[in-house]
Amino acid sequence: MESVSLDPGVFIRSMATRGAQGGLATTTEEVADVLEAFGFDRILIETVGVGQTELDVAATAETTVLVLVPESGDGIQTLKAGVMEIAELYVINKSDRPGADKLKQEVEVMLAIRRGNAFAHITPHHNPRAAKGGEGRRKTATREDWEPPVLMTVASTGDGVAELVAALDRHHEYLAGSGKLAERRKRRLAARTRAVVNRAIRQWVWDETRAEELVARRLDEVAAGNRSPYDVAAEILDQVRNGGGRGPAT
C-alpha cells in the first residue's frame, strides 16, 4: 500500500464507517463521485469485510469482487448465501499457499450449483436422451448471463493480477453491452436519493421537533412498562404529521 500510494496516478483515502451499517461509510458514494469527476478511470472500494448483512458494496459498485484466502476458514463462507450471492468475480488470493486449489474448487462447485449445472457433465442412468435435450436448453437459457470466474492471485508477487484486471474489463463490457450498466446506475441513483432524504428527515425530526424532549418525558413510563417504545414513536410521528414544532410537551 505504501509503494502504491507514491504513484502520482493513484489516490488512496481511508474512511471510517463511523457506525454506519453495511460495511461502507455513509459518504463513500459521494467520495467516489468526487474521484470520478476529478478524472480517475478506476475507483476501487475496499470494504471492512462483509458478512451476511454487510452487503452495501454490491449496491454501490458496478462490479463486486469477493476476495477469499486459504487457511483462514473461508471454506465456510461458501455456505453463506448472502456474501456469495453478491459477487461478479471471485478471487482466491495467496493462492501459493496450501488449500488454495481446494477452496477454488469449493467456490466453483457452489457457483455451478447456483446455476443449476453442477452435474451437467454426468449422464443420468434413466432417459439419457432427455438429459441431452435438457442440457441444450440450459445452455440456450443462460447464454447471455454473466458467469462469475474464480481467479487465483498472489498479491505480493503480482501473479494473476493482470488476469483479474482483464476480468474486470470483461464484466464492464458485458454490463455496457447488455444495457445493465445504465440500469444499475439508475437504480443506484434512486437508492441514493432515498437515503439522502431519509438522513435529512431523521436529522430534522431529532433536531427541529420536540421528539427528543418527548422521549425524555416518556422514558419513566416506558421503563415502568406503562408505555412501549412503539407508543412513544407513534406519538412522535403523530406530532410531526400534525406540524408539531418546539414547545412545551404535555
Protein Blocks (a to p, Z undefined) as FASTA:
>chain_A
ZZmmmpmkbccddddfklpahhiafklmmmmmmmmmnopabdcdddebiafklmmlmmmp
mbdcddddehkopmmmmmmmklmmmpmbdcdehklbghklmmmmmmmmmmmmmnopmmmm
pccfbhkllmmmmmmmmmmmmmmpccdddddddfknopoklmmmmmmmmmmmmmmmnomm
mmmmmmmmmmmmmmmmmmmmmmmmmmmmcklmmmmmmmmmmmnopacfklmmmmmmmmmm
nopacdddZZ
